[in-house]
């Protein structure tokens, strides 16, 4: 990943976190952006997020897909590039994978 991609990914992560704070308002739910990735041509981006409690992930994902145009408008204000990337929201399952690894290690002890 080039330095420019890293900088834009970092900025996208910050802008996505701001957007989550402003627009994902559900009581008892913690949604956080865990990672942002951008393609080499800067035209496509993936935003990974996690939700606690985990049973609300699908509902938040639907909410984000409904707000996709608003999100692109939000990042266009903070991102000074020729193109505004197309965004895909993905549920980050790294916490679940980590939990499974820890359970497997605990059974070995």
C-alpha positions, 0 to 999 in steps of 0.5 A: 500500500502506498503512502497516499493510500495509507493517508487516505485510508486513515482520513476515511476511517476518521470521516466514517467515525464522525459519520457514525457518531452523527447518524447511527443513533440507536440506544444501547448500541456501540458501532465503531469503525475498525478499518478503512481500505482504499483501492490503488486507483482510489476509486473504491473503498471498504469501511469495516465496522463492528457493533456491540451487541453483535445481534444488531450488526445486520440492522446497522448494516441496513441503516448504513446502506440506506445512508450511503449517498449521505456518507459520500456527501460527508466524505466529499467535504473532507476528502480533497481528491479528484474522485470520491470513492465508491464505498462498501460497508463490511462487518468486521469479524476479526473480534469473532475470529480472535475469540475463537482462537482464544477458546481453542487455546484455552482448551489446549491448556 
